[in-house]
Amino acid sequence: MKIIILGAGQVGQSLAHSLANEANDITVVDKRNEVLQDLRDRVDLRTVSGRASHPSVLEQAGARDANMVIAVTDSDETNMVACQIAYTLFHTPTKIARIRATEYLTYSNLFVQEALPIDVLISPELLVNQYIQRLIEHPGALQVLDFANGRVQLVAVRAHHGGPLIGQELRAIKEHMPDIQSRVAAIFRHDRAIQPDGHTVIQPGDEVFFLAANKNIEAVTGELRKVDKPYKRIVLAGGGNIGIHLARALENRYQVKIIERDARRARYLAEILDRTIVLHGDAADQDMLLEENIDHTDVFCALTNDDEANILSAMLAKRLGVRKVMSLINRPSYVDLVESGIIDIAISPQQVAIGTLLTHVRRGDVVAVHSLRRGAAEAIEAVAHGDRSTSKVVGRPIEKIKLPPGTNIGAIVRGQEVIIAHHDTVIESEDHIIMFLMDKKFIFEVEALFQVAITFI
């Protein structure tokens, strides 16, 4: 597929690296020559220097025969104009734009072919907001990802001493919870992937990914670690776009405080938020945190634009007694470093956004993609079409489907029914198949499974 990426910021670079490794024809456009040179040194792709919204630059990048334009510059207006030009002058089939300002996002009829012809809108702030909300709603989880409009969730949990399943084989989960259907999709032990089966023994420290219906998540989590009490008190460090929207989403269900360093911004937050307590100060000020009884806080989220400030304030909050601390980290190189320390969860906006972008790049009818383990693994929701003669999966039991190494089918959504997959489960046409890929290099083989033969009408 020929793809033009406009903008070589963190999202653009992460996306270019991910797609170029899958043998796509990638061209990246940016104004900064030094950034493009560094990208060329690391990734096999083309680059074009110039303004992403200029027709001549888009033409030089190959817009006339491109399959897709993904506009992720730091300017909403540049992204919108670039998509308009790609549509008007070059008839680019698929146009994706990152839009941050809520002033644009609130008008859905703005983004139609007759106005601004953008096929897919990506709002990293909104995606991060939803990501953090799910983590707060499920205490103890490292990741919570939605499939089938939220009916099925993939949850990552760190196994701890005290969980009923620790030291036992996975097949014991049926004995512990005979009325609850779930499936362990993958286990990572010391950063190495383990293909789970019924005889796999869960060890303390394992990162366990499991699939279950939304209503059963808490019960399955309790098998892998002591059940955490529901969260009540939330502190958000940073009142930017993410902080303000997260506070709005949480303030009617939790006790929320925002710490904002800028006095003018703090006054603005206090005016527009209903139940959130707004504090003017520095989130890394130990005296202020102690005054606000930080040791009684359940969750501390560091959400400023400064990675170092986020890391330091989250570390301080943890040391002062907060149950769980999360830190927004923009630099990919910091994520592994941070999560190996005392910070519980490092949130990468790029990785959260890339999953949504990949949904529109994957071949076959792919409904959802979630990038996992810093892009090394993926969870995919794909729709099976055709019949036994035109499809490689329809009409076949799972044990007869030639899945690539490290790939397993965890759940099937059939209409309103959630089916946890077993070896003899037969795939039907229009089933939504939820899969886990431990190694993303096999993505082409997975995509090929869900492409219908040309005879299908």
N, C-alpha and C positions, 0 to 999 in steps of 0.2 A: 504494500500500500504506500502511496506517495503522500506524505504528510508534511505540512509547513507549520512550524511552531514559531509564533511571534512573541518574542520576549525570552531572554536567557537569564531570568532570575532563578530563584530556588525551585519554583514549580516547573518552569520551562526546562531547566537543566535536568532535573530528576526525571521528567517525562521523556526528554530526548534520550537519556541514558537507557531508560527502560525499553523504549520502542526500538532504538537502534540495535539493541541486543537481540531483538526478535526479527532481524533481517528486513525491516521496513526501510524505505527510501526517505530519509529525514533531512529536512533543511531548516536551520534555525536562523531567525532574523533578529538582530539587536543593533543598537547604536554604538555599543562599546566594543571596540576592536580587541581589546585585551581579554575581555571575557570570552569572546568568540574563539580567540586563539587558544586559550586554556581549554575550552570545550573540545576543540578539534584535536588537541593533544591527547585527550582522554577517551574520546568517542569517535567512531567511524561515521562521520556525517558531513554534510555541506553546510556552510554558513554564508550569510549575506549581511553586509554591514549597511545600515540605513534605518530610516523611520518606517515602522511597520505599517503605517497607514498610507504611505505613498504608493500610488499605482505602479510606478516604475520599479520600485523595490520589490513589490509583490510579483511583478512579472519576471524580474530577474531571479526570484526564488522559485519560479516554476508554477505560478498559480494557474496558468492556462490548462495544465493537465494534472493538477493536484486532485487527489480524492478528498482531502480534508484540510481545513485551516483551523488551527487551535491558537486563539489570541489570548495570551496570558501575560501581557505587559503590565506594568504597574499603573497604567492609566485606563480607567473604564472607557473614556471617550475614544482613545486610540483603538482599543479593542473593538468597540462598536463600529467605528468608521472603517476599520480594516475588513470586518465581516461584510459591511455594506458594499465596499469596493470589490471584494472577492465574489460577491453575488452578482453585482451589476456588470462588471467588466469581464470577469473570468468564468462565471457560472459554476463556481466551485460547489460540488454536491453537498458537502457537510461543513457547517461553520459553527465552531464552538468558541464561546467567549467567557472570560472571567469577569464578573461584575461584582464589585464590592459595595458600592453605595446603595443603601436601602431605598433612597429616593427613586432610583431606577427600578429596583426589584418589586416595588409595591404596585407597579403598573404593568400587569401581565399582557395587556393588549398592545404594549409598546413593541414587543419582540415577536412580530409576525412578518410574513414575507412582504406585506404591503407597506410596512413601516421600517423596522430594523430587522433584516432577514437573518436572524441568529437561530440556529436549530436547537442548540443546547446552551443553557446558562449554567455557569459554575460559580458558586459563591463559597470560597474557602472558609470565610468566617461563619457562615451558616452551617456548613458541614462540621466544622470543629465544635460549634455550639451543640449540635445534635450528638456528636461523639461523646462530649463530656457529660451531657445529660444522661446518656445511657450508662456511663460508668458510675454516676452518682446514684442512679436508680438500682444498680446491682452491686452492692458492696462486696468487695473481695475480687471483683473481676479486673483483669488487665486490659481486655478488649471486649466490646460487645458490638456485634455487627448484625444488621438486619437483612433478612431475605424474605421474599414473598410478602412484601408490604408489612413486615414486622411479625408475621405469624411464626416464622422460624428465626432463631438467632444462633449465631456462632459466637461462643464465649471462650475466652482464654483465661485460665485460672492457674495460679501458682499453687501446687500441692504442698500442704503443710502438715506437720505432725498433728495428730488429733482428728484428721479426716477419716471416716469409716473405711474408705477404700485404700488408704495408704498401706502398702505392703501386701496388698491382695491382687489377685488377677482381675482383669477388667470384666470377665464374665460374671463376677460376683455382684456387679451393679444390678443385674436382673433380680438377684435374690434380695438385695437391699430395697429395691424400688420396683416391685413386680407390676405396679399399675402405671409406671411412668416410662415412656419411650424416649431414649436418648442414644446418641452415638458418639464415641470418641473418635474424632477425625484425624488427629495427629498429636504426637507428643514430642517435645523438644527437651532433650536432656543434655546439659552442658553445651548448649547451642548446636547439638547434633540431632537430626530428625530421626525419629523412630516410627516405623510403620506399625500401628497398633493392631493386635488381634486379641482374641479372648484370653490368651495365656499371658499377655503383657502385664507385668507387675508395676504398679504406680509407686514411684519413690518420692520422698520429700524433695522439694526443689524443682520437680518436673513442671514444665509449662505445658498444660494440657488444654487442647482445643476440643470442645464438644459442641454438638448440635442438639437442639431440643426445641420444642414449642415454647413460645414466650412464657406461658403460664408455669412451665416446669423448670425454668432456669435456676431459681433459688434452691429447689430441692436437689438438683444435680450438683450445684456448687457446694452444698453442704456435705456431699459425699467425699469431696476432695480437700476440704479444709474446714476448720471450725466456722460455723455460720457467724458472719459479722452482723452486729446490730445495725438496723437502718440508720442512715445518716440524717442528722437534723440541722447541724450548724455548719454553714458554708462561708468561707472567706475567699473573696476574689481579689487578687492583687493586680490592679490595672483596670481602668474604666474606659478602655477603647471600644472598638466595634464589637469585639468578642465579649468583653466583660459586660457591657451594657445589655446586650441581647441575652446573655446567659442569666444575668440577674433578673431580667423580665420573665424569663421562662421558669425560674426557680422560686421567685419570692413569694408566691402564693402557697407553696408546699413546704418550704424550708425557711429557716432563719438565716438570712443572707446579709453579709456585710461586704462592701467594696472599699478597698484602700486605693486612693488616687492621689498621685503626687502633685498634679497641676491644680492650683486653687480654682481657676476658672472652670476647668472641666469638672471638678468635684461639685461646684455649685450647680452646674448644669445637670449632673447626674441626680443630685438631691431633688431637683425640680421635677424631673420626668419619671423617676422611679417611685412607686407607691409605698412599698413596705420594706425596701432595702435600706439598711443603714449605711450612709456614705461617710467615710472617714478621710480627711485630708491629711496625708502624711506619706512617709516612706515605708514600704512593706518590709524593708530590711532593717528597720529601726526596732531593736530588741525591746527597748523600754515601752514603745507604743504597743507592740504585740502583747507584752505582758499585761499592760493596762487593760487591754481588750480581752483578757482571759483566753489567750490563744491555746492554752493547754486543754481547754474544753471544746476546741473546734474539732469537728469530724473530718472535714475536707478543706485543704488549702490549695487553691489553683492560682499559679503565677502566670499571668496572661499579658504581660507587657510586650513591647516590640524589641526588648533588649534581652537576648539570651542569657548573658552573664547575670543580669539583675534577677531574672527569673530563677536561675539556678541557685543563686546565693539566698534569695528570700525563701525559696522552698526548702533548702537545706536548714536554714535557721528555724523555720516553722516546725520542721520535723524534730529538730533537736529540742525545741521547746514543748513538744508533747502532742502535736497534731497527729490524729490517727492515720490519715492518708494525705500525701502531698503529690500534686501533679504540676508539671512545668511545661509550658509551651516552648518548644525548641525548634528554631528555624534551620540551624546548621545541621545537616545530616551527620557530620562527623562527631557531634556532641551527643547524639541520641544514645548510642551504645555506652559511651563513657558515663553518662548520667544515670542510666538505668542499672549500671553495675554498682552504684553507690547507694546513698540513703534515700534518694528520691524514688518514690514508688512507681510513677508512670510519667514517661516523657512523651509528649504529644507533638507529632510532626505534622504541621498543616499540609506540607507537600504530599506526604504519604496518604493522608486522609482524602485529599483532592484527587490524587492520581487514580485511585480506584474508580471514581466516578468518570474520569476521562477515559480510562481503559474500557469501560462498558461500551463506549461508542466506537472503539477501535477493533474490538474482537470480532472475528468472523463467525458466522452462524448467528442464531437468535440468542444473544446474550443479554440478560435482563439486568444483572448486577455483577460487579467485580469489586473485590476488596483486596488491596495489596497488604501482605502480611510479612512480618519478619524483615522489615526494612526493604521490601521489594523482592526478597528471595522466594517467597511463597505467595500463592494466591488462593482465594476462595471465589468460586464462580457459581452463578445461577444461570443455567441455560435451559431453553425450551426445546423439547423433542418434537419434531414434525415428521410427517410422512407415515409410511407403514413398513412392514418387515422387508419388503422388496426394495424400498427407496432409502431406508435409514439403517445406519449401523447400530442403532440402539433400540429402536421401537420394536416391540414384540419379543424382546430377548430378556432373560433373567440377567441380573447384574453379574453373576459368575461367568456368563458367556460373553460379556463385553470385554474387548481387548483394551483395557485401560493402560495408559503409560505407567512406568515405574513411579512409585510414590504418590499415585493419584487414587483417590477413593471417593465413591458416591456415599454421601452421608444421609441425605434426606430427599424426599420427593414430595412435592405439593401437587395434589390432584384435585382441581376445583377448590373446595374449602377444606379438604382433608390433608392433614400433615402425616406422611408415612415415613417412619424411620427405616432406612434401607437395610435389607438383609440380602444374603447371597442369592436367594431364590426369588427376590422381588422382580416382577416383570415390568419393564418400562412401557407406558402407553403413550400414544400420540397426544401432544399438548401438555404432557407432564412438565413441571418445572423441576429440573434436576440440580441439586446443590452439591458441589464437588469441592474437594480440597486438593490442591497441588502442592506437594512439599518442595518440588523443584520446578520453577517457572519455565525452565528451558524446554519442557515438554508441552507447552501451551499449544503449539501448532497441531500436535497429535490430538489433543482434546478438542480443538476447534473442528478438526476434520471429522470427528465422530458425530458432530451435530450439524454437519452440512448435508442437506438432502440431495440425493442423486438427481441428475438433470431430467429424468423421466417423471419426477414428481410434479403434478399439476394441482 
